[in-house]
Amino acid sequence: MSTATGTRAPAPRDERLAPTSLLRRLLGRPELGAVVGAAAVFVFFSFAADSFLRASSLSTILYSASTIGIMAVPVALLMIGGEFDLSAGVMVTSSALLSSMFSYQMTANVWVGVLVSLLVTLGIGFFNGFMLTRTKLPSFIITLGTFLMLTGLNLGFTKLISGSVSTKTIADMEGFSSARALFASQWTFGSVTLKVTILWWLLLVAVATWILLRTRAGNWIFAVGGGADAARATGVPVVKTRIGLYMGVALCAWISGQHILFSFDVVQSGEGVGNEFLYIIAAVIGGCLMTGGYGSAIGSAVGAFIFGMTSNGIVYAQWNPDWFKFFLGAMLLLATLLNAWVRKRAEAK
């Protein structure tokens, strides 16, 4: 189209190429609310508890955060993909029990039990994903069934094989020291003790962030969480993506289970029940929406750090620990509201 002078009118500007301000980019980040919340919790307990800022206290907080964060990372990816896993907490215990009992009964190197546990745990994750995609039932029902089955198997098999609710010691078996070095080692620097779970946690956050932001699989995860039918119509392998996400949860459950086993030598069959809610809470506080399609691995790490600060800060402030669940529930509600507000602001921009 030309004007009266014969010159061509300028082409309309593509809004996608327009420069964005730092504020607008920050508002678009899922973990923004969690970072603000973490700063508030940190400042609050810095004044409420005199020992909160000690180096030894911070190392304890990091350890507590890492034990939740290792599982919060794959749970966050699963929630971004629009699904849940209520069996995640019990699966951690199942993987530890498998390693311990297989090694003890077969009188083999503990690494044999560790590898058998890895295969079986990955099989459980595959089962969850396969049943979800084949039956079309909600993930809540599928994983609730797995949760109940694993809870019964953990207790039943432990009593049947060990004669009690806990496993036998495997500390004197070949390979125990090297396995402990990988899954449960620690380093002491003065009054500070750093455990290897912190490194596992940071590694998983880095890998998950790379997958989400730099790979085709990350695009698939967001697409499936945003709408499975629409994703399938554009060529996204929905079935493989969902199964892969559940197997990712199983892999991290195996890592957490081995840490428990090689930290304490024995495993109680009733452990892990209820922890799945802590993983979900950390992911939600970190910016994941219950509806899927939105969230980040970094946000889940911040959510786990908030959990670590709160659980230990209450102790350092010498408050009644019975109030912890109240604060956890309040943080969940506030984080959900804040995350929804941040997303609406980002979409409006």
C-alpha positions, 0 to 999 in steps of 0.5 A: 500500500502506498501513500499519495507521495508514492512511498510505501507505508511501514510494515506493522511491527511484530510484537514478538520481536519487541524488546521486553523490560526486565520487570516483564521478564521477571513477571513471566518466571514461575519461580518469582513468587517462591523467591519472594517467599523464600526471602521473606521466610529467611528474614523472618527467622533471622530475627525470630531465631538467634541460631538461624544464621549460624553456619552449622544451622544453614548446613542443616537447612540445606540438608533438609531441603535437599532430601525434599528437593531431590524428589520435588524436581521430578514431581515438578516436571510431572506436574508441569506435564499435568499429572501427579504421583501419590506413590512417590513417598512410599516408592522411596522406601520401597527402593531402599527395602529392595536394595537391603533385603535382596543384598542380605538374602542373596549374600551378594555384593550390595551393588547387586541389590542396588542395581536390582532396586534400580530396575524394579523402581524404574519398572514401578514408574513405567507401570504408573505411566503405562496404566495412566496412558492405557486406562485413561484414568486420572493419575490420582486414582492410578498412583493412589492404587500404587501407593496402597499396594507398595505400602502393603508390600513394604510391610508384608515382605519386610515382616516375611523376610526379616521377621520384623518391621525393619531390615537387617544390617548390611554394613558388613557386606562387600561394597557397602563403603563404596555405596555409602560414599556415593549416596550418603557421604559427607564433608566437614569444614569446621562446624559445617557439615555438607552431605552429598544429597546437596550435590545430588539435588543441585545436579538434578535441578541443573539437568531438569532445567536444561531439559525444560528450557533447552531440549525438545523433550522440555517442549513436549512436557509443557505441551502435554501439560497445556493440553494433551489432545492439542499436543498430540495433534501437533505430533508430540509423543504424549504417551512416551512423554508421560511414561518418561516423566513417571520413570523420572520420578522413579529414578529420583525415588531410587536415589533418595532410597539409597541415601536412606539405606546407606545413611542409617544401614537399616530401613523401617518399612513404614517410612515415606508415607505422607512424604509425597505431599511434601514433594507436591507442596514444594513444587506448588510453592515453587510455581507449578500450577495444579492444572499443568503446563506451567512451572520450573525445576528451579522453583521446586528447589526454592520451594524445597529450600522454604520447607527446609528453612521453615521446618528447622526455623521453628525448632531454632526459634524454640516454638512448638513443632506441632505448628509446623503443619499449620505454617506449611498449609498457610504457605501452600495456600499463599503460594498458590494464590501468588502463583496464579496472580503472577501467571495472570500478570504475565499473560496480560503483559 
